């Protein structure tokens, strides 16, 4: 795992946000700081057709979380989103 998701999660924690992790990784360091962990199956091979279905499932779950939790509070969360964007920009420059 790259350091970017971990840094983002730590920033989210500082913002008192709930962290929802969707992962296949059994040993992800994000598991320890996440409030909710949604584990995905790890038994699919990368090039199987089922992998495409898993990808769509991940995208659907992410979109559902966004629409139900973040979208209704966009105005309230604007400042925190901007702080996270600054951190993301910093990480892009750093690489």
Helices and strands as residue ranges (DSSP letters): H 3-14, E 20-23, H 30-33, E 36-39, H 49-65, I 66-70, G 71-73, H 74-94
